[in-house]
């Protein structure tokens, strides 16, 4: 509930949940398996004790390691790292695609009091080298598939390495063998027989180097208590039980997948299943059939693509269908039928389909609501371990990210008197310790009284639901002083049938949109022209010229139509001055957000 402005014009967010929702939260807290101390050592021991013979981590369709087996592997790895000289506070990097031993490695490093440095495999070799040097990592646990990225000269601080595939020691020299397979590793030197002293709740557990839309990776420092308190608080709004099965498709080094898709299931005795290839439809469909997941985490782009490629084409296949889908009853019926097919394709057992990382397209969410799909949207940042707001699938509100998590606080700082919009700030045990080696940058993101500034603009409605308006740094101020939110305009553009994604920015007072179209229909046109062409060189050359001209004309006409239709739905100060084609898909972060800085910098000076 939003209270009237108080001192400093700050709104305080209090959770005014319905009574049944409060009851659910209390019930979840009573039955979840929370370790006595909020440390990863306590988590590892607690889960191994309570869920010893239950499946924990494995590949989809293959035998899964039990909790006791995970404990045994993590213990052996702790002894190995101790033998290397790794002690409390030392940094150990992880560089690997999702796999069961990623979780084992993460638990081993943190349980011995060392600091884990998970590295996204999307980083370039240069960025990886910088992270290893900046973090001062003394050891690295790397998969065979990713070892080639270490072929450049390794920093002097790196002293040892472990092959994640089998958790054996490997020489650093092997990691620098450019383009060659990693040689057979040596068995671990386990001269140490005593486990290190357990860490404390407020000790540093992880340094996470973010890959955001600004292009400036920075190391976020999270303590044991930061991460595990967030896991506990998240369980307060969505229960997880030992019988749950989670199919993991997002990168584990990102805190969204790590906390919610790995730590929470491990705390609850559930099982997590990985795929050893990129999550294309050809890989995902058999994996979902094998696992029959009850829970999944995803980002908006994935489910938006499903909607635009599977559902929307059928709704716009003819003029009659387009007219009928404007009628609520008919639209809901089509969405319901399509939703059942997609639900079945996802294994047919989902009760929680989490969406986070960026704003979900309104049309896609409307489809999910009509279809009765068990989705829920969450909001958070790496700096907040990550979740700040969310709710269960049964009480979602359209275009909202849900309530503040229990035991954490959200406020709207300096809200606009007319709209209630302002910067979202947060306080709680989940807020980071700071940015590694960046005290000035750390001070800049906290208010004088200790609230973390998210950099996001939002509003809280009378029922306590949080709505995200966009990143403050992305806001465009019109010539007459109005706020223009490019994300809202992009959402309108993306509603167009032939648009896959878009980016809106401002140059010299004019709004420009880059649009990446759905080229499958253009490919069909190419095919028709190729079929009608002759076989002589002259015919083929002439045909190619005709095809190019026709496609360019078609694209230009389509972009003009998109601009006119979108502008008809926008207010006067948000109208687009120009729409240009983005031929290649936009470059994205690991959570599939467009790297805006790449295109905004290129666009400067144009038009």
VEXKE-120400 format. One line per 4 residues: for each residue x, y, z of C-alpha. Coordinates in nm, 2 decimals, always signed. Layout:
<titis>
X,Y,Z ~ ...
</titis>
This chain:
<titis>
+0.00,+0.00,+0.00 ~ +0.13,+0.35,-0.08 ~ +0.11,+0.59,+0.21 ~ +0.10,+0.97,+0.17
+0.43,+1.15,+0.12 ~ +0.63,+1.17,+0.44 ~ +0.97,+1.32,+0.52 ~ +1.17,+1.36,+0.21
+0.86,+1.28,-0.01 ~ +0.93,+0.91,+0.01 ~ +0.66,+0.65,-0.03 ~ +0.69,+0.35,+0.20
+0.58,+0.02,+0.05 ~ +0.40,-0.21,+0.29 ~ +0.28,-0.55,+0.18 ~ -0.10,-0.54,+0.19
-0.14,-0.90,+0.08 ~ -0.48,-1.08,+0.08 ~ -0.52,-1.29,+0.39 ~ -0.49,-1.62,+0.20
-0.16,-1.50,+0.06 ~ -0.03,-1.42,+0.41 ~ -0.13,-1.76,+0.52 ~ +0.05,-1.92,+0.23
+0.37,-1.72,+0.31 ~ +0.36,-1.84,+0.67 ~ +0.29,-2.20,+0.57 ~ +0.59,-2.19,+0.32
+0.82,-2.06,+0.59 ~ +0.72,-2.33,+0.83 ~ +0.79,-2.63,+0.60 ~ +1.09,-2.51,+0.40
+1.42,-2.66,+0.49 ~ +1.62,-2.36,+0.61 ~ +1.97,-2.43,+0.75 ~ +2.04,-2.30,+1.11
+2.30,-2.05,+0.97 ~ +2.27,-1.87,+0.64 ~ +2.60,-2.00,+0.50 ~ +2.67,-2.23,+0.21
+2.85,-2.48,+0.43 ~ +2.53,-2.50,+0.65 ~ +2.32,-2.53,+0.33 ~ +2.53,-2.81,+0.19
+2.53,-3.01,+0.51 ~ +2.16,-2.95,+0.58 ~ +2.04,-3.06,+0.24 ~ +2.27,-3.36,+0.23
+2.13,-3.47,+0.57 ~ +1.76,-3.41,+0.50 ~ +1.75,-3.52,+0.13 ~ +2.04,-3.77,+0.11
+1.89,-4.01,-0.14 ~ +1.68,-3.77,-0.34 ~ +1.79,-3.66,-0.69 ~ +1.97,-3.32,-0.69
+2.16,-3.23,-1.00 ~ +2.19,-3.40,-1.34 ~ +2.15,-3.38,-1.72 ~ +1.80,-3.40,-1.87
+1.72,-3.76,-1.95 ~ +2.02,-3.90,-1.76 ~ +2.09,-4.03,-1.41 ~ +2.09,-3.75,-1.15
+2.34,-3.72,-0.87 ~ +2.18,-3.75,-0.53 ~ +2.22,-3.49,-0.25 ~ +2.47,-3.72,-0.07
+2.67,-3.76,-0.39 ~ +2.68,-3.38,-0.43 ~ +2.80,-3.35,-0.07 ~ +3.07,-3.61,-0.13
+3.19,-3.44,-0.45 ~ +3.19,-3.10,-0.29 ~ +3.39,-3.23,+0.01 ~ +3.65,-3.38,-0.21
+3.68,-3.06,-0.41 ~ +3.72,-2.86,-0.09 ~ +4.01,-3.09,+0.01 ~ +4.17,-3.05,-0.33
+4.15,-2.67,-0.32 ~ +4.29,-2.67,+0.03 ~ +4.58,-2.88,-0.10 ~ +4.64,-2.61,-0.36
+4.67,-2.36,-0.08 ~ +4.33,-2.20,-0.12 ~ +4.22,-2.05,+0.20 ~ +3.94,-1.84,+0.34
+3.89,-1.52,+0.13 ~ +4.08,-1.64,-0.17 ~ +3.90,-1.60,-0.50 ~ +3.82,-1.91,-0.72
+3.68,-1.85,-1.07 ~ +3.42,-2.07,-1.24 ~ +3.41,-2.07,-1.62 ~ +3.18,-2.33,-1.77
+2.84,-2.39,-1.94 ~ +2.56,-2.52,-1.72 ~ +2.63,-2.86,-1.58 ~ +2.58,-3.05,-1.26
+2.94,-3.00,-1.15 ~ +2.90,-2.62,-1.18 ~ +2.67,-2.64,-0.87 ~ +2.91,-2.88,-0.70
+3.20,-2.64,-0.76 ~ +3.00,-2.33,-0.64 ~ +2.90,-2.51,-0.32 ~ +3.26,-2.63,-0.26
+3.42,-2.29,-0.30 ~ +3.18,-2.10,-0.09 ~ +3.15,-2.38,+0.18 ~ +3.53,-2.36,+0.25
+3.51,-1.98,+0.30 ~ +3.67,-1.90,-0.04 ~ +3.50,-1.65,-0.27 ~ +3.35,-1.78,-0.59
+3.38,-1.57,-0.91 ~ +3.13,-1.71,-1.17 ~ +3.22,-1.60,-1.52 ~ +2.96,-1.58,-1.80
+3.07,-1.78,-2.10 ~ +2.94,-1.49,-2.32 ~ +3.24,-1.28,-2.21 ~ +3.52,-1.24,-2.46
+3.86,-1.38,-2.40 ~ +3.98,-1.02,-2.32 ~ +3.70,-0.97,-2.07 ~ +3.77,-1.30,-1.90
+4.14,-1.22,-1.87 ~ +4.05,-0.89,-1.71 ~ +3.81,-1.05,-1.46 ~ +4.07,-1.31,-1.36
+4.32,-1.03,-1.30 ~ +4.08,-0.78,-1.14 ~ +3.93,-1.04,-0.90 ~ +4.28,-1.17,-0.81
+4.16,-1.53,-0.86 ~ +4.41,-1.78,-0.73 ~ +4.24,-2.08,-0.89 ~ +4.00,-2.16,-1.17
+3.75,-2.44,-1.23 ~ +3.69,-2.46,-1.60 ~ +3.50,-2.69,-1.84 ~ +3.67,-2.85,-2.14
+3.45,-2.67,-2.38 ~ +3.54,-2.33,-2.23 ~ +3.91,-2.39,-2.17 ~ +4.02,-2.25,-2.51
+3.91,-1.90,-2.39 ~ +4.21,-1.90,-2.16 ~ +4.46,-1.94,-2.44 ~ +4.59,-1.59,-2.39
+4.85,-1.53,-2.12 ~ +4.71,-1.60,-1.78 ~ +4.75,-1.35,-1.50 ~ +5.02,-1.42,-1.25
+4.78,-1.44,-0.96 ~ +4.63,-1.76,-1.11 ~ +4.82,-2.06,-0.95 ~ +4.60,-2.37,-1.01
+4.32,-2.52,-1.22 ~ +4.06,-2.79,-1.20 ~ +3.87,-2.94,-1.49 ~ +3.50,-2.91,-1.40
+3.39,-3.20,-1.62 ~ +3.54,-3.45,-1.37 ~ +3.68,-3.23,-1.09 ~ +4.04,-3.34,-1.15
+4.34,-3.11,-1.13 ~ +4.49,-2.99,-1.46 ~ +4.80,-2.79,-1.53 ~ +4.78,-2.43,-1.62
+5.00,-2.50,-1.92 ~ +4.72,-2.71,-2.07 ~ +4.48,-2.42,-2.05 ~ +4.70,-2.21,-2.27
+4.71,-2.46,-2.56 ~ +4.53,-2.26,-2.82 ~ +4.26,-2.45,-3.01 ~ +4.35,-2.79,-2.87
+4.15,-3.03,-2.65 ~ +4.24,-3.03,-2.29 ~ +4.48,-3.31,-2.20 ~ +4.38,-3.58,-1.96
+4.40,-3.42,-1.61 ~ +4.59,-3.54,-1.31 ~ +4.40,-3.68,-1.01 ~ +4.37,-3.43,-0.73
+4.63,-3.40,-0.46 ~ +4.42,-3.46,-0.15 ~ +4.69,-3.44,+0.11 ~ +4.47,-3.24,+0.33
+4.22,-3.45,+0.53 ~ +4.05,-3.18,+0.73 ~ +3.79,-2.95,+0.59 ~ +3.85,-2.58,+0.64
+3.67,-2.38,+0.91 ~ +3.32,-2.29,+0.80 ~ +3.25,-1.93,+0.68 ~ +3.04,-1.68,+0.86
+2.70,-1.54,+0.75 ~ +2.84,-1.20,+0.66 ~ +3.16,-1.32,+0.49 ~ +3.20,-1.25,+0.12
+3.07,-1.54,-0.08 ~ +3.07,-1.43,-0.44 ~ +3.19,-1.16,-0.68 ~ +2.96,-1.14,-0.98
+3.08,-0.95,-1.29 ~ +2.77,-0.82,-1.46 ~ +2.73,-0.80,-1.83 ~ +2.47,-0.52,-1.86
+2.34,-0.30,-2.13 ~ +2.59,-0.03,-2.05 ~ +2.90,-0.22,-2.15 ~ +3.08,-0.17,-1.82
+3.11,-0.49,-1.63 ~ +3.17,-0.45,-1.25 ~ +3.22,-0.69,-0.97 ~ +2.91,-0.71,-0.74
+3.01,-0.84,-0.39 ~ +2.75,-1.07,-0.22 ~ +2.78,-1.23,+0.12 ~ +2.65,-1.57,+0.23
+2.36,-1.39,+0.41 ~ +2.28,-1.17,+0.10 ~ +2.22,-1.47,-0.12 ~ +2.07,-1.72,+0.12
+1.83,-1.46,+0.29 ~ +1.70,-1.38,-0.06 ~ +1.65,-1.75,-0.13 ~ +1.45,-1.79,+0.20
+1.25,-1.47,+0.13 ~ +1.17,-1.59,-0.22 ~ +1.04,-1.92,-0.07 ~ +0.80,-1.70,+0.13
+0.61,-1.62,-0.19 ~ +0.65,-1.94,-0.39 ~ +0.69,-2.28,-0.23 ~ +0.93,-2.54,-0.37
+0.90,-2.91,-0.26 ~ +1.13,-3.21,-0.30 ~ +0.91,-3.35,-0.58 ~ +0.97,-3.04,-0.79
+1.18,-3.07,-1.11 ~ +1.34,-2.77,-1.26 ~ +1.48,-2.76,-1.61 ~ +1.76,-2.50,-1.62
+1.81,-2.31,-1.95 ~ +1.95,-1.97,-1.83 ~ +2.32,-1.92,-1.75 ~ +2.41,-2.01,-1.40
+2.67,-1.73,-1.35 ~ +2.38,-1.49,-1.36 ~ +2.24,-1.44,-1.01 ~ +1.87,-1.48,-1.14
+1.93,-1.85,-1.24 ~ +2.19,-1.92,-0.96 ~ +1.97,-1.81,-0.67 ~ +1.63,-1.90,-0.79
+1.71,-2.18,-1.03 ~ +1.98,-2.36,-0.83 ~ +2.01,-2.25,-0.46 ~ +1.64,-2.25,-0.39
+1.58,-2.60,-0.53 ~ +1.89,-2.72,-0.35 ~ +1.75,-2.57,-0.02 ~ +1.42,-2.74,-0.08
+1.53,-3.09,-0.18 ~ +1.41,-3.05,-0.55 ~ +1.60,-3.16,-0.85 ~ +1.76,-2.95,-1.13
+1.82,-3.08,-1.48 ~ +2.06,-2.93,-1.74 ~ +2.11,-2.96,-2.11 ~ +2.45,-2.99,-2.26
+2.37,-2.79,-2.58 ~ +2.24,-2.44,-2.66 ~ +1.86,-2.44,-2.57 ~ +1.72,-2.44,-2.93
+1.37,-2.59,-2.99 ~ +1.53,-2.91,-3.12 ~ +1.71,-2.95,-2.79 ~ +1.45,-2.82,-2.55
+1.15,-3.02,-2.67 ~ +1.30,-3.37,-2.60 ~ +1.45,-3.23,-2.27 ~ +1.11,-3.11,-2.15
+0.96,-3.44,-2.25 ~ +1.23,-3.63,-2.05 ~ +1.22,-3.41,-1.74 ~ +0.85,-3.31,-1.74
+0.95,-3.00,-1.54 ~ +0.72,-2.86,-1.28 ~ +0.92,-2.53,-1.27 ~ +1.12,-2.33,-1.52
+1.28,-1.99,-1.53 ~ +1.31,-1.79,-1.85 ~ +1.35,-1.43,-1.99 ~ +1.08,-1.24,-2.18
+1.25,-1.29,-2.52 ~ +1.21,-1.67,-2.51 ~ +0.83,-1.67,-2.44 ~ +0.78,-1.37,-2.67
+0.93,-1.57,-2.96 ~ +0.70,-1.86,-2.88 ~ +0.40,-1.63,-2.89 ~ +0.50,-1.45,-3.21
+0.60,-1.76,-3.41 ~ +0.34,-2.01,-3.28 ~ +0.03,-1.81,-3.18 ~ +0.03,-1.47,-3.36
+0.06,-1.60,-3.72 ~ -0.26,-1.81,-3.67 ~ -0.45,-1.50,-3.54 ~ -0.34,-1.29,-3.83
-0.36,-1.55,-4.11 ~ -0.66,-1.37,-4.27 ~ -0.87,-1.05,-4.25 ~ -1.16,-1.24,-4.10
-0.93,-1.39,-3.82 ~ -0.78,-1.04,-3.75 ~ -1.14,-0.90,-3.71 ~ -1.25,-1.19,-3.49
-0.94,-1.17,-3.26 ~ -1.04,-0.81,-3.17 ~ -1.34,-0.96,-2.99 ~ -1.25,-1.06,-2.64
-1.44,-1.40,-2.63 ~ -1.29,-1.52,-2.95 ~ -0.94,-1.40,-2.87 ~ -0.95,-1.57,-2.53
-1.07,-1.90,-2.69 ~ -0.78,-1.90,-2.94 ~ -0.54,-1.82,-2.66 ~ -0.68,-2.09,-2.45
-0.64,-2.36,-2.72 ~ -0.29,-2.24,-2.82 ~ -0.19,-2.23,-2.45 ~ -0.29,-2.59,-2.40
-0.06,-2.70,-2.69 ~ +0.23,-2.50,-2.56 ~ +0.18,-2.62,-2.20 ~ +0.19,-2.98,-2.33
+0.51,-2.90,-2.53 ~ +0.67,-2.78,-2.20 ~ +0.61,-3.12,-2.05 ~ +0.26,-3.08,-1.93
+0.34,-3.06,-1.55 ~ +0.44,-2.69,-1.50 ~ +0.30,-2.51,-1.20 ~ +0.55,-2.22,-1.20
+0.69,-2.05,-1.51 ~ +0.91,-1.76,-1.39 ~ +0.99,-1.47,-1.61 ~ +1.25,-1.21,-1.53
+1.54,-1.01,-1.66 ~ +1.35,-0.74,-1.84 ~ +0.99,-0.62,-1.91 ~ +0.75,-0.87,-2.07
+0.57,-0.76,-2.38 ~ +0.21,-0.67,-2.30 ~ +0.06,-0.88,-2.59 ~ +0.25,-1.19,-2.48
+0.14,-1.15,-2.12 ~ -0.22,-1.11,-2.23 ~ -0.18,-1.44,-2.41 ~ -0.04,-1.61,-2.10
-0.33,-1.48,-1.89 ~ -0.60,-1.58,-2.14 ~ -0.44,-1.92,-2.17 ~ -0.42,-1.98,-1.79
-0.05,-2.05,-1.82 ~ +0.11,-2.06,-1.47 ~ +0.35,-1.77,-1.53 ~ +0.48,-1.52,-1.27
+0.70,-1.21,-1.33 ~ +0.98,-1.11,-1.09 ~ +1.19,-0.80,-1.06 ~ +1.54,-0.77,-0.92
+1.91,-0.69,-0.98 ~ +2.24,-0.87,-0.93 ~ +2.31,-0.61,-0.66 ~ +2.00,-0.74,-0.47
+2.08,-1.11,-0.48 ~ +1.86,-1.08,-0.70 ~ +1.48,-1.08,-0.63 ~ +1.31,-0.77,-0.49
+0.95,-0.82,-0.60 ~ +0.74,-1.11,-0.73 ~ +0.44,-1.33,-0.65 ~ +0.29,-1.67,-0.72
+0.11,-1.74,-1.06 ~ -0.24,-1.73,-0.90 ~ -0.22,-1.36,-0.80 ~ -0.03,-1.19,-1.08
-0.15,-0.85,-1.20 ~ -0.12,-0.75,-1.57 ~ +0.21,-0.58,-1.64 ~ +0.31,-0.58,-1.28
+0.62,-0.75,-1.12 ~ +0.43,-0.84,-0.80 ~ +0.48,-0.75,-0.43 ~ +0.79,-0.68,-0.24
+0.94,-0.99,-0.09 ~ +0.88,-1.05,+0.28 ~ +1.16,-0.92,+0.51 ~ +1.28,-0.67,+0.25
+1.17,-0.31,+0.18 ~ +1.09,-0.12,-0.13 ~ +1.03,+0.25,-0.16 ~ +0.95,+0.50,-0.44
+1.20,+0.78,-0.40 ~ +1.08,+1.14,-0.47 ~ +0.76,+1.03,-0.65 ~ +0.60,+1.26,-0.91
+0.30,+1.42,-0.74 ~ +0.09,+1.35,-1.05 ~ +0.19,+1.00,-1.14 ~ +0.34,+0.85,-0.83
+0.65,+0.75,-1.04 ~ +1.00,+0.77,-0.90 ~ +1.32,+0.57,-0.85 ~ +1.28,+0.23,-0.69
+1.51,+0.20,-0.38 ~ +1.55,-0.10,-0.16 ~ +1.68,-0.20,+0.18 ~ +1.72,-0.55,+0.34
+1.96,-0.84,+0.41 ~ +1.98,-0.91,+0.03 ~ +2.15,-0.58,-0.06 ~ +2.51,-0.62,-0.18
+2.82,-0.54,+0.02 ~ +2.94,-0.31,-0.27 ~ +3.13,-0.31,-0.59 ~ +3.47,-0.48,-0.57
+3.76,-0.23,-0.55 ~ +3.51,+0.05,-0.64 ~ +3.43,+0.25,-0.32 ~ +3.32,+0.56,-0.51
+3.09,+0.37,-0.74 ~ +2.95,+0.19,-0.44 ~ +2.88,+0.52,-0.25 ~ +2.70,+0.66,-0.56
+2.43,+0.39,-0.56 ~ +2.33,+0.44,-0.20 ~ +2.13,+0.72,-0.04 ~ +2.26,+0.89,+0.27
+2.04,+0.68,+0.49 ~ +2.15,+0.35,+0.33 ~ +1.88,+0.27,+0.06 ~ +2.01,+0.11,-0.26
+1.92,+0.30,-0.57 ~ +1.81,+0.06,-0.84 ~ +1.82,+0.31,-1.13 ~ +1.47,+0.19,-1.23
+1.17,+0.41,-1.25 ~ +0.85,+0.26,-1.10 ~ +0.52,+0.31,-0.93 ~ +0.33,+0.11,-0.67
-0.05,+0.09,-0.70 ~ -0.30,+0.11,-0.42 ~ -0.30,-0.28,-0.39 ~ +0.08,-0.28,-0.33
+0.18,-0.41,-0.68 ~ +0.50,-0.28,-0.83 ~ +0.51,-0.16,-1.20 ~ +0.84,-0.09,-1.37
+0.84,+0.21,-1.61 ~ +1.20,+0.17,-1.74 ~ +1.56,+0.26,-1.67 ~ +1.60,+0.62,-1.56
+1.91,+0.66,-1.78 ~ +1.70,+0.56,-2.08 ~ +1.43,+0.82,-2.03 ~ +1.41,+1.08,-2.31
+1.29,+1.43,-2.22 ~ +1.08,+1.59,-2.50 ~ +1.12,+1.95,-2.61 ~ +0.82,+2.04,-2.40
+0.95,+1.86,-2.09 ~ +0.75,+1.54,-2.10 ~ +0.91,+1.21,-2.00 ~ +0.93,+0.96,-2.29
+0.99,+0.60,-2.21 ~ +1.16,+0.42,-2.50 ~ +1.07,+0.08,-2.36 ~ +0.70,+0.16,-2.39
+0.74,+0.27,-2.75 ~ +0.94,-0.05,-2.82 ~ +0.65,-0.25,-2.68 ~ +0.41,-0.08,-2.92
+0.64,-0.15,-3.21 ~ +0.69,-0.51,-3.11 ~ +0.31,-0.56,-3.12 ~ +0.34,-0.54,-3.50
+0.31,-0.88,-3.67 ~ +0.62,-0.85,-3.88 ~ +0.85,-0.72,-3.60 ~ +1.07,-0.94,-3.39
+1.25,-0.67,-3.18 ~ +1.32,-0.30,-3.18 ~ +1.52,-0.02,-3.02 ~ +1.41,+0.34,-2.98
+1.65,+0.63,-2.92 ~ +1.67,+1.01,-2.97 ~ +1.89,+1.21,-3.20 ~ +1.87,+1.59,-3.23
+1.52,+1.60,-3.08 ~ +1.38,+1.33,-3.31 ~ +1.27,+0.98,-3.20 ~ +1.43,+0.70,-3.42
+1.34,+0.33,-3.41 ~ +1.56,+0.05,-3.53 ~ +1.34,-0.25,-3.62 ~ +1.45,-0.61,-3.68
+1.18,-0.77,-3.90 ~ +1.05,-1.13,-3.93 ~ +1.24,-1.23,-4.24 ~ +1.07,-1.57,-4.28
+0.80,-1.42,-4.50 ~ +1.06,-1.24,-4.71 ~ +1.24,-1.58,-4.75 ~ +0.92,-1.72,-4.89
+0.91,-1.44,-5.15 ~ +1.27,-1.52,-5.24 ~ +1.18,-1.88,-5.29 ~ +0.89,-1.79,-5.52
+1.12,-1.57,-5.73 ~ +1.39,-1.84,-5.75 ~ +1.13,-2.09,-5.87 ~ +1.02,-1.85,-6.15
+1.38,-1.77,-6.26 ~ +1.55,-1.94,-6.56 ~ +1.87,-2.13,-6.54 ~ +2.11,-1.92,-6.76
+2.36,-1.69,-6.60 ~ +2.17,-1.39,-6.75 ~ +1.84,-1.51,-6.61 ~ +1.98,-1.57,-6.26
+2.16,-1.24,-6.26 ~ +1.85,-1.05,-6.37 ~ +1.63,-1.24,-6.13 ~ +1.87,-1.16,-5.84
+1.84,-0.79,-5.93 ~ +1.46,-0.81,-5.94 ~ +1.45,-0.99,-5.60 ~ +1.68,-0.73,-5.43
+1.47,-0.44,-5.56 ~ +1.14,-0.61,-5.47 ~ +1.26,-0.70,-5.12 ~ +1.39,-0.35,-5.06
+1.06,-0.20,-5.17 ~ +0.87,-0.45,-4.95 ~ +1.08,-0.37,-4.65 ~ +1.06,+0.01,-4.70
+0.68,-0.01,-4.74 ~ +0.65,-0.24,-4.43 ~ +0.86,+0.01,-4.22 ~ +0.64,+0.29,-4.33
+0.33,+0.10,-4.23 ~ +0.47,+0.02,-3.90 ~ +0.56,+0.38,-3.83 ~ +0.21,+0.50,-3.92
+0.03,+0.24,-3.72 ~ +0.25,+0.28,-3.41 ~ +0.23,+0.66,-3.42 ~ -0.15,+0.63,-3.43
-0.13,+0.46,-3.09 ~ +0.12,+0.70,-2.93 ~ +0.07,+1.04,-2.77 ~ +0.19,+1.35,-2.97
+0.53,+1.38,-2.80 ~ +0.62,+1.01,-2.84 ~ +0.56,+0.98,-3.21 ~ +0.84,+0.84,-3.42
+1.02,+1.06,-3.68 ~ +1.19,+0.77,-3.86 ~ +1.20,+0.39,-3.86 ~ +1.50,+0.22,-4.00
+1.58,-0.15,-4.07 ~ +1.81,-0.34,-3.83 ~ +1.91,-0.63,-4.06 ~ +2.09,-0.84,-3.80
+1.95,-0.94,-3.46 ~ +2.05,-0.70,-3.19 ~ +2.34,-0.80,-2.97 ~ +2.22,-0.90,-2.63
+2.33,-0.97,-2.27 ~ +2.31,-1.33,-2.13 ~ +1.96,-1.25,-2.01 ~ +1.86,-1.14,-2.36
+1.84,-0.77,-2.31 ~ +1.96,-0.55,-2.60 ~ +2.30,-0.39,-2.54 ~ +2.16,-0.05,-2.60
+2.50,+0.13,-2.57 ~ +2.62,-0.04,-2.89 ~ +2.35,+0.11,-3.10 ~ +2.31,+0.44,-2.93
+2.67,+0.52,-2.98 ~ +2.65,+0.42,-3.35 ~ +2.34,+0.63,-3.40 ~ +2.50,+0.96,-3.28
+2.56,+1.21,-3.55 ~ +2.31,+1.05,-3.79 ~ +2.00,+1.20,-3.94
</titis>
